[in-house]
Amino acid sequence: MRDTIRIIISLSFLISGSVNALSYTSLDSCLASAVDCKNETRQLLKNTAAGSRDWYMLMYYNLSARWDLDNLSLTRQELSGYADMTDAPDVFKIVVYTIYAKKLLSIGETEQGTEYAHLARDLIMRSAEYAPDPRRLAELIILHNYLKDYDAASELADWAVRRTENIRNPDAKAPLHMAIAHVAFFIKDYDKALQFYGYVAEAHEHKNEPLQLSNAYSSLGVVYLHKEEYKQARYYLRLAGHALDQALGTYETGDKTYIRLRLAELDFLEDKKEAAIAALAKIDPGKVHKHHMPLYRKLQTQAGQSPPPMEMR
């Protein structure tokens, strides 16, 4: 499967030969060893003519690895230069437009960031000569979800399902399936969200990856909570907690705290107020992530306690 993806990407760039020395067969394999991938491509680029087909291929991996490691190392000026390369292959433009959009949004340039997100989406959807990389599709779906452009995110998600149906490797599609599930959840298509979160869980169960499993399980639990199917919600939230304990042992994280908050929420919903209050008493407010603070404050109020000040975390 990875060789197939490598061939597809290589054909998109019409690679001539020197890139065959590259150790990585897919974007996933590059990002799995991002430091080594960045260093290897940087060395190969020194002996590769800028603007050549090999150069575009190497830069495709190099930029992806650098963004994954430390997006601050990529300046607006550098990315702007790559985005202006109008004769570049579509595969290269898509990764540049996506990363440039993220960079612009991260520094508050929302209008131009949105423009480049749309350019990347439009380009990937009309590029029929190659199968898009599932990870790249996932990034674009998440980006449009972040922009609250749910119609565009949903359209791209449906298109992505059709275009990647021949990719049989569930691991390769796990990031894409997670992104599709997130969009479905935001537009309240809970059955679709359950379907795709389920695909993600199956992929990580197969590889025995407890951290990723905990994320998939907790997402399934929250969807069931919104569907008011509390027995299933509790089942998956507990599975998420067990997976985190397997991965991290006794080390406390915001993710563990979030799962406890959701379980306490279930206690309130099932009229188990004493259990909910007891569970809340064990939660350290300092471990509550700022994005989960509204939920914590709501539960504290339901428990008849004074919620912490808004500025915490």
MIMI-52498 format. One record per residue (C-alpha): x, y, z. Coordinates in steps of 0.001 Angstrom, whole numbers, always signed. Example, Ala and Ser with C-alpha at 12.3 -4.5 7.8 and 13.67 -1.06 7.14 Angstrom:
! residues 2
<pt><u>+12300</u><v>-4500</v><w>+7800</w></pt>
<pt><u>+13670</u><v>-1060</v><w>+7140</w></pt>
END
This chain:
! residues 313
<pt><u>+0</u><v>+0</v><w>+0</w></pt>
<pt><u>+2752</u><v>+2450</v><w>+918</w></pt>
<pt><u>+4603</u><v>+1594</v><w>-2295</w></pt>
<pt><u>+1422</u><v>+2381</v><w>-4205</w></pt>
<pt><u>+1140</u><v>+5783</v><w>-2551</w></pt>
<pt><u>+4821</u><v>+6443</v><w>-3306</w></pt>
<pt><u>+4274</u><v>+5581</v><w>-6988</w></pt>
<pt><u>+1206</u><v>+7828</v><w>-7177</w></pt>
<pt><u>+3015</u><v>+10800</v><w>-5645</w></pt>
<pt><u>+6117</u><v>+10187</v><w>-7750</w></pt>
<pt><u>+4068</u><v>+10117</v><w>-10931</w></pt>
<pt><u>+2425</u><v>+13376</v><w>-9879</w></pt>
<pt><u>+5862</u><v>+14983</v><w>-9724</w></pt>
<pt><u>+7254</u><v>+12969</v><w>-12697</w></pt>
<pt><u>+10350</u><v>+12170</v><w>-10627</w></pt>
<pt><u>+13517</u><v>+11637</v><w>-12644</w></pt>
<pt><u>+15794</u><v>+9623</v><w>-10391</w></pt>
<pt><u>+17765</u><v>+11202</v><w>-7543</w></pt>
<pt><u>+14764</u><v>+11152</v><w>-5207</w></pt>
<pt><u>+14873</u><v>+7365</v><w>-5322</w></pt>
<pt><u>+17560</u><v>+7716</v><w>-2631</w></pt>
<pt><u>+14894</u><v>+9027</v><w>-222</w></pt>
<pt><u>+14149</u><v>+6565</v><w>+2585</w></pt>
<pt><u>+10473</u><v>+7482</v><w>+2954</w></pt>
<pt><u>+7700</u><v>+5933</v><w>+899</w></pt>
<pt><u>+4797</u><v>+8106</v><w>+2032</w></pt>
<pt><u>+3982</u><v>+11266</v><w>+3936</w></pt>
<pt><u>+2964</u><v>+9127</v><w>+6923</w></pt>
<pt><u>+6348</u><v>+7383</v><w>+7002</w></pt>
<pt><u>+8102</u><v>+10755</v><w>+6764</w></pt>
<pt><u>+6127</u><v>+12295</v><w>+9612</w></pt>
<pt><u>+6553</u><v>+9190</v><w>+11759</w></pt>
<pt><u>+10278</u><v>+10053</v><w>+11791</w></pt>
<pt><u>+9919</u><v>+13769</v><w>+11142</w></pt>
<pt><u>+13359</u><v>+14822</v><w>+12454</w></pt>
<pt><u>+15186</u><v>+12269</v><w>+10311</w></pt>
<pt><u>+12971</u><v>+13044</v><w>+7319</w></pt>
<pt><u>+13664</u><v>+16763</v><w>+7638</w></pt>
<pt><u>+17416</u><v>+16207</v><w>+7895</w></pt>
<pt><u>+17592</u><v>+13693</v><w>+5055</w></pt>
<pt><u>+15590</u><v>+15836</v><w>+2635</w></pt>
<pt><u>+17623</u><v>+18900</v><w>+3588</w></pt>
<pt><u>+20845</u><v>+17085</v><w>+2657</w></pt>
<pt><u>+19414</u><v>+15827</v><w>-637</w></pt>
<pt><u>+18157</u><v>+19304</v><w>-1502</w></pt>
<pt><u>+21718</u><v>+20648</v><w>-1393</w></pt>
<pt><u>+22526</u><v>+18688</v><w>-4547</w></pt>
<pt><u>+19181</u><v>+19204</v><w>-6284</w></pt>
<pt><u>+18410</u><v>+22027</v><w>-8693</w></pt>
<pt><u>+15764</u><v>+24390</v><w>-7325</w></pt>
<pt><u>+12562</u><v>+24184</v><w>-9323</w></pt>
<pt><u>+13373</u><v>+20739</v><w>-10720</w></pt>
<pt><u>+10926</u><v>+17863</v><w>-10354</w></pt>
<pt><u>+13110</u><v>+16212</v><w>-7737</w></pt>
<pt><u>+13313</u><v>+19476</v><w>-5809</w></pt>
<pt><u>+9506</u><v>+19751</v><w>-5605</w></pt>
<pt><u>+9247</u><v>+16181</v><w>-4335</w></pt>
<pt><u>+11888</u><v>+16700</v><w>-1671</w></pt>
<pt><u>+10361</u><v>+20009</v><w>-598</w></pt>
<pt><u>+6950</u><v>+18320</v><w>-309</w></pt>
<pt><u>+8366</u><v>+16083</v><w>+2424</w></pt>
<pt><u>+10673</u><v>+18704</v><w>+3930</w></pt>
<pt><u>+7962</u><v>+21320</v><w>+4434</w></pt>
<pt><u>+5565</u><v>+18756</v><w>+5865</w></pt>
<pt><u>+8163</u><v>+17508</v><w>+8354</w></pt>
<pt><u>+9205</u><v>+21006</v><w>+9398</w></pt>
<pt><u>+5618</u><v>+22106</v><w>+9975</w></pt>
<pt><u>+4890</u><v>+18971</v><w>+11984</w></pt>
<pt><u>+7957</u><v>+19524</v><w>+14180</w></pt>
<pt><u>+7883</u><v>+23283</v><w>+14694</w></pt>
<pt><u>+5666</u><v>+25463</v><w>+12561</w></pt>
<pt><u>+7391</u><v>+28573</v><w>+13904</w></pt>
<pt><u>+10491</u><v>+27609</v><w>+11921</w></pt>
<pt><u>+8556</u><v>+28325</v><w>+8724</w></pt>
<pt><u>+8265</u><v>+32062</v><w>+8257</w></pt>
<pt><u>+5489</u><v>+33866</v><w>+6456</w></pt>
<pt><u>+8026</u><v>+35209</v><w>+3975</w></pt>
<pt><u>+9398</u><v>+31760</v><w>+3124</w></pt>
<pt><u>+5955</u><v>+30233</v><w>+2653</w></pt>
<pt><u>+4786</u><v>+33204</v><w>+600</w></pt>
<pt><u>+7653</u><v>+32569</v><w>-1810</w></pt>
<pt><u>+6647</u><v>+28944</v><w>-2275</w></pt>
<pt><u>+2981</u><v>+29916</v><w>-2689</w></pt>
<pt><u>+3953</u><v>+32242</v><w>-5558</w></pt>
<pt><u>+5449</u><v>+29371</v><w>-7584</w></pt>
<pt><u>+2654</u><v>+29234</v><w>-10137</w></pt>
<pt><u>+4372</u><v>+26579</v><w>-12308</w></pt>
<pt><u>+4769</u><v>+24118</v><w>-9434</w></pt>
<pt><u>+3039</u><v>+20689</v><w>-9585</w></pt>
<pt><u>-401</u><v>+20549</v><w>-7996</w></pt>
<pt><u>+815</u><v>+18182</v><w>-5245</w></pt>
<pt><u>+3358</u><v>+20773</v><w>-4138</w></pt>
<pt><u>+886</u><v>+23657</v><w>-4352</w></pt>
<pt><u>-1610</u><v>+21800</v><w>-2194</w></pt>
<pt><u>+835</u><v>+21231</v><w>+659</w></pt>
<pt><u>+2150</u><v>+24802</v><w>+433</w></pt>
<pt><u>-1311</u><v>+26383</v><w>+309</w></pt>
<pt><u>-2428</u><v>+24261</v><w>+3286</w></pt>
<pt><u>+596</u><v>+25105</v><w>+5446</w></pt>
<pt><u>+516</u><v>+28760</v><w>+4380</w></pt>
<pt><u>-3164</u><v>+28964</v><w>+5305</w></pt>
<pt><u>-2395</u><v>+27575</v><w>+8770</w></pt>
<pt><u>+494</u><v>+30010</v><w>+9190</w></pt>
<pt><u>-1620</u><v>+33006</v><w>+8202</w></pt>
<pt><u>-4445</u><v>+31978</v><w>+10528</w></pt>
<pt><u>-1973</u><v>+31453</v><w>+13385</w></pt>
<pt><u>-749</u><v>+35049</v><w>+13087</w></pt>
<pt><u>-4242</u><v>+36519</v><w>+12832</w></pt>
<pt><u>-4436</u><v>+37073</v><w>+9060</w></pt>
<pt><u>-7820</u><v>+35378</v><w>+8808</w></pt>
<pt><u>-8979</u><v>+36690</v><w>+5449</w></pt>
<pt><u>-5873</u><v>+35657</v><w>+3517</w></pt>
<pt><u>-5583</u><v>+32421</v><w>+5481</w></pt>
<pt><u>-9138</u><v>+31532</v><w>+4503</w></pt>
<pt><u>-8339</u><v>+32364</v><w>+881</w></pt>
<pt><u>-5430</u><v>+29911</v><w>+792</w></pt>
<pt><u>-7449</u><v>+27225</v><w>+2571</w></pt>
<pt><u>-10053</u><v>+27544</v><w>-191</w></pt>
<pt><u>-7360</u><v>+27486</v><w>-2877</w></pt>
<pt><u>-5967</u><v>+24239</v><w>-1464</w></pt>
<pt><u>-9433</u><v>+22686</v><w>-1261</w></pt>
<pt><u>-10380</u><v>+23702</v><w>-4798</w></pt>
<pt><u>-7086</u><v>+22466</v><w>-6191</w></pt>
<pt><u>-7184</u><v>+19071</v><w>-4500</w></pt>
<pt><u>-10791</u><v>+18495</v><w>-5583</w></pt>
<pt><u>-10084</u><v>+19207</v><w>-9244</w></pt>
<pt><u>-6769</u><v>+17362</v><w>-9434</w></pt>
<pt><u>-7946</u><v>+14119</v><w>-10975</w></pt>
<pt><u>-4585</u><v>+12747</v><w>-12055</w></pt>
<pt><u>-3611</u><v>+11291</v><w>-8678</w></pt>
<pt><u>-5202</u><v>+9927</v><w>-5510</w></pt>
<pt><u>-4905</u><v>+12576</v><w>-2775</w></pt>
<pt><u>-2942</u><v>+11652</v><w>+336</w></pt>
<pt><u>-5465</u><v>+10879</v><w>+3129</w></pt>
<pt><u>-3483</u><v>+12933</v><w>+5641</w></pt>
<pt><u>-3549</u><v>+15981</v><w>+3373</w></pt>
<pt><u>-7305</u><v>+15616</v><w>+2943</w></pt>
<pt><u>-7700</u><v>+15327</v><w>+6715</w></pt>
<pt><u>-5760</u><v>+18546</v><w>+7257</w></pt>
<pt><u>-7946</u><v>+20449</v><w>+4815</w></pt>
<pt><u>-11162</u><v>+19126</v><w>+6326</w></pt>
<pt><u>-10005</u><v>+20096</v><w>+9822</w></pt>
<pt><u>-8929</u><v>+23508</v><w>+8522</w></pt>
<pt><u>-12380</u><v>+24253</v><w>+7092</w></pt>
<pt><u>-13972</u><v>+22925</v><w>+10266</w></pt>
<pt><u>-11789</u><v>+25365</v><w>+12235</w></pt>
<pt><u>-13011</u><v>+28183</v><w>+9984</w></pt>
<pt><u>-16596</u><v>+27087</v><w>+10797</w></pt>
<pt><u>-17141</u><v>+26569</v><w>+7071</w></pt>
<pt><u>-19058</u><v>+23390</v><w>+7772</w></pt>
<pt><u>-20661</u><v>+23157</v><w>+4328</w></pt>
<pt><u>-17248</u><v>+23194</v><w>+2631</w></pt>
<pt><u>-15810</u><v>+20783</v><w>+5208</w></pt>
<pt><u>-18722</u><v>+18385</v><w>+4740</w></pt>
<pt><u>-18516</u><v>+18588</v><w>+941</w></pt>
<pt><u>-14783</u><v>+17857</v><w>+1036</w></pt>
<pt><u>-15342</u><v>+14996</v><w>+3500</w></pt>
<pt><u>-17911</u><v>+13326</v><w>+1229</w></pt>
<pt><u>-15610</u><v>+13792</v><w>-1775</w></pt>
<pt><u>-12680</u><v>+12359</v><w>+182</w></pt>
<pt><u>-14636</u><v>+9204</v><w>+1023</w></pt>
<pt><u>-15292</u><v>+8612</v><w>-2665</w></pt>
<pt><u>-11738</u><v>+9390</v><w>-3810</w></pt>
<pt><u>-10042</u><v>+7159</v><w>-1227</w></pt>
<pt><u>-12386</u><v>+4178</v><w>-1380</w></pt>
<pt><u>-9714</u><v>+2078</v><w>-3111</w></pt>
<pt><u>-7223</u><v>+2609</v><w>-269</w></pt>
<pt><u>-7758</u><v>-518</v><w>+1792</w></pt>
<pt><u>-5262</u><v>+160</v><w>+4565</w></pt>
<pt><u>-7292</u><v>+1422</v><w>+7587</w></pt>
<pt><u>-4153</u><v>+2836</v><w>+9222</w></pt>
<pt><u>-3490</u><v>+5090</v><w>+6224</w></pt>
<pt><u>-7023</u><v>+6464</v><w>+6386</w></pt>
<pt><u>-7326</u><v>+6835</v><w>+10180</w></pt>
<pt><u>-6502</u><v>+10605</v><w>+10234</w></pt>
<pt><u>-8976</u><v>+11196</v><w>+7400</w></pt>
<pt><u>-11705</u><v>+9193</v><w>+9119</w></pt>
<pt><u>-11110</u><v>+11154</v><w>+12332</w></pt>
<pt><u>-11491</u><v>+14457</v><w>+10453</w></pt>
<pt><u>-14688</u><v>+13260</v><w>+8742</w></pt>
<pt><u>-16095</u><v>+12180</v><w>+12105</w></pt>
<pt><u>-15307</u><v>+15585</v><w>+13632</w></pt>
<pt><u>-17204</u><v>+17365</v><w>+10847</w></pt>
<pt><u>-20167</u><v>+15019</v><w>+11225</w></pt>
<pt><u>-20219</u><v>+15693</v><w>+14967</w></pt>
<pt><u>-20205</u><v>+19479</v><w>+14492</w></pt>
<pt><u>-23136</u><v>+19349</v><w>+12063</w></pt>
<pt><u>-24925</u><v>+16966</v><w>+14454</w></pt>
<pt><u>-24899</u><v>+13995</v><w>+12089</w></pt>
<pt><u>-24252</u><v>+11724</v><w>+15029</w></pt>
<pt><u>-24764</u><v>+8411</v><w>+13233</w></pt>
<pt><u>-22121</u><v>+9329</v><w>+10660</w></pt>
<pt><u>-19812</u><v>+10490</v><w>+13448</w></pt>
<pt><u>-20188</u><v>+7126</v><w>+15186</w></pt>
<pt><u>-19448</u><v>+5311</v><w>+11930</w></pt>
<pt><u>-16180</u><v>+7118</v><w>+11262</w></pt>
<pt><u>-14988</u><v>+7311</v><w>+14874</w></pt>
<pt><u>-15604</u><v>+3559</v><w>+14854</w></pt>
<pt><u>-13316</u><v>+3148</v><w>+11836</w></pt>
<pt><u>-10604</u><v>+5066</v><w>+13693</w></pt>
<pt><u>-10997</u><v>+2890</v><w>+16785</w></pt>
<pt><u>-10747</u><v>-279</v><w>+14691</w></pt>
<pt><u>-7542</u><v>+934</v><w>+13024</w></pt>
<pt><u>-5855</u><v>+1700</v><w>+16355</w></pt>
<pt><u>-7142</u><v>-1488</v><w>+17996</w></pt>
<pt><u>-5452</u><v>-3397</v><w>+15183</w></pt>
<pt><u>-2131</u><v>-1673</v><w>+15886</w></pt>
<pt><u>-2590</u><v>-1602</v><w>+19675</w></pt>
<pt><u>-2029</u><v>+2162</v><w>+19985</w></pt>
<pt><u>-3571</u><v>+3094</v><w>+23363</w></pt>
<pt><u>-3103</u><v>+6867</v><w>+23132</w></pt>
<pt><u>-4860</u><v>+7101</v><w>+19780</w></pt>
<pt><u>-7419</u><v>+4568</v><w>+20960</w></pt>
<pt><u>-8293</u><v>+6722</v><w>+23965</w></pt>
<pt><u>-9032</u><v>+9642</v><w>+21647</w></pt>
<pt><u>-11298</u><v>+7529</v><w>+19439</w></pt>
<pt><u>-13068</u><v>+5948</v><w>+22423</w></pt>
<pt><u>-13659</u><v>+9272</v><w>+24181</w></pt>
<pt><u>-15044</u><v>+10725</v><w>+20944</w></pt>
<pt><u>-17428</u><v>+7776</v><w>+20635</w></pt>
<pt><u>-18468</u><v>+8290</v><w>+24247</w></pt>
<pt><u>-19234</u><v>+11975</v><w>+23720</w></pt>
<pt><u>-21303</u><v>+11244</v><w>+20612</w></pt>
<pt><u>-23354</u><v>+8667</v><w>+22500</w></pt>
<pt><u>-23774</u><v>+11220</v><w>+25297</w></pt>
<pt><u>-25237</u><v>+13705</v><w>+22800</w></pt>
<pt><u>-27511</u><v>+10965</v><w>+21475</w></pt>
<pt><u>-28649</u><v>+10433</v><w>+25081</w></pt>
<pt><u>-27523</u><v>+6803</v><w>+24943</w></pt>
<pt><u>-25886</u><v>+6969</v><w>+28323</w></pt>
<pt><u>-25006</u><v>+3290</v><w>+28796</w></pt>
<pt><u>-22933</u><v>+3293</v><w>+25600</w></pt>
<pt><u>-21465</u><v>+6685</v><w>+26459</w></pt>
<pt><u>-20212</u><v>+5435</v><w>+29815</w></pt>
<pt><u>-18867</u><v>+2241</v><w>+28234</w></pt>
<pt><u>-16677</u><v>+4108</v><w>+25721</w></pt>
<pt><u>-15565</u><v>+6802</v><w>+28153</w></pt>
<pt><u>-14385</u><v>+4117</v><w>+30551</w></pt>
<pt><u>-12574</u><v>+2367</v><w>+27696</w></pt>
<pt><u>-10900</u><v>+5701</v><w>+26920</w></pt>
<pt><u>-9779</u><v>+6011</v><w>+30527</w></pt>
<pt><u>-8395</u><v>+2467</v><w>+30560</w></pt>
<pt><u>-6496</u><v>+3125</v><w>+27315</w></pt>
<pt><u>-4935</u><v>+6271</v><w>+28793</w></pt>
<pt><u>-3943</u><v>+4399</v><w>+31940</w></pt>
<pt><u>-2361</u><v>+1715</v><w>+29758</w></pt>
<pt><u>-383</u><v>+4354</v><w>+27837</w></pt>
<pt><u>+535</u><v>+6712</v><w>+30683</w></pt>
<pt><u>+240</u><v>+4757</v><w>+33910</w></pt>
<pt><u>-398</u><v>+7068</v><w>+36869</w></pt>
<pt><u>+812</u><v>+10193</v><w>+35060</w></pt>
<pt><u>-1962</u><v>+12796</v><w>+35123</w></pt>
<pt><u>-2945</u><v>+14724</v><w>+31988</w></pt>
<pt><u>-5683</u><v>+17056</v><w>+30843</w></pt>
<pt><u>-7109</u><v>+14220</v><w>+28756</w></pt>
<pt><u>-7617</u><v>+12058</v><w>+31844</w></pt>
<pt><u>-9307</u><v>+14986</v><w>+33570</w></pt>
<pt><u>-11589</u><v>+15527</v><w>+30572</w></pt>
<pt><u>-12784</u><v>+11916</v><w>+30671</w></pt>
<pt><u>-13526</u><v>+12249</v><w>+34399</w></pt>
<pt><u>-15517</u><v>+15403</v><w>+33701</w></pt>
<pt><u>-17589</u><v>+13619</v><w>+31073</w></pt>
<pt><u>-18246</u><v>+10714</v><w>+33433</w></pt>
<pt><u>-19335</u><v>+13176</v><w>+36124</w></pt>
<pt><u>-21627</u><v>+14795</v><w>+33563</w></pt>
<pt><u>-23167</u><v>+11377</v><w>+32922</w></pt>
<pt><u>-23724</u><v>+10940</v><w>+36665</w></pt>
<pt><u>-25722</u><v>+14173</v><w>+36747</w></pt>
<pt><u>-27713</u><v>+13177</v><w>+33665</w></pt>
<pt><u>-28565</u><v>+9828</v><w>+35258</w></pt>
<pt><u>-29583</u><v>+11471</v><w>+38564</w></pt>
<pt><u>-26499</u><v>+10198</v><w>+40406</w></pt>
<pt><u>-25742</u><v>+13537</v><w>+42005</w></pt>
<pt><u>-23802</u><v>+12197</v><w>+44979</w></pt>
<pt><u>-21491</u><v>+10217</v><w>+42681</w></pt>
<pt><u>-21021</u><v>+13264</v><w>+40476</w></pt>
<pt><u>-20134</u><v>+15511</v><w>+43429</w></pt>
<pt><u>-17686</u><v>+12915</v><w>+44739</w></pt>
<pt><u>-16056</u><v>+12640</v><w>+41297</w></pt>
<pt><u>-15769</u><v>+16428</v><w>+40968</w></pt>
<pt><u>-14122</u><v>+16667</v><w>+44383</w></pt>
<pt><u>-11240</u><v>+14549</v><w>+43071</w></pt>
<pt><u>-10577</u><v>+16784</v><w>+40073</w></pt>
<pt><u>-7733</u><v>+19272</v><w>+40293</w></pt>
<pt><u>-8899</u><v>+22516</v><w>+38594</w></pt>
<pt><u>-5303</u><v>+23110</v><w>+37559</w></pt>
<pt><u>-5492</u><v>+19998</v><w>+35349</w></pt>
<pt><u>-8573</u><v>+21239</v><w>+33484</w></pt>
<pt><u>-7697</u><v>+22480</v><w>+30011</w></pt>
<pt><u>-9048</u><v>+25938</v><w>+29165</w></pt>
<pt><u>-11242</u><v>+24443</v><w>+26424</w></pt>
<pt><u>-12890</u><v>+22189</v><w>+29014</w></pt>
<pt><u>-13298</u><v>+24866</v><w>+31666</w></pt>
<pt><u>-16899</u><v>+25728</v><w>+30595</w></pt>
<pt><u>-17877</u><v>+22093</v><w>+31190</w></pt>
<pt><u>-16128</u><v>+22089</v><w>+34578</w></pt>
<pt><u>-17846</u><v>+25330</v><w>+35609</w></pt>
<pt><u>-21233</u><v>+23958</v><w>+34541</w></pt>
<pt><u>-20749</u><v>+20809</v><w>+36602</w></pt>
<pt><u>-19542</u><v>+22784</v><w>+39610</w></pt>
<pt><u>-22711</u><v>+24882</v><w>+39413</w></pt>
<pt><u>-24855</u><v>+21751</v><w>+39165</w></pt>
<pt><u>-23095</u><v>+20444</v><w>+42254</w></pt>
<pt><u>-24001</u><v>+23620</v><w>+44126</w></pt>
<pt><u>-20381</u><v>+24731</v><w>+44350</w></pt>
<pt><u>-18720</u><v>+27985</v><w>+43333</w></pt>
<pt><u>-17072</u><v>+27558</v><w>+39923</w></pt>
<pt><u>-13440</u><v>+28676</v><w>+39552</w></pt>
<pt><u>-12698</u><v>+32083</v><w>+38060</w></pt>
<pt><u>-12812</u><v>+32275</v><w>+34249</w></pt>
<pt><u>-9140</u><v>+33156</v><w>+33908</w></pt>
<pt><u>-7951</u><v>+29776</v><w>+35245</w></pt>
<pt><u>-5778</u><v>+27972</v><w>+32672</w></pt>
END
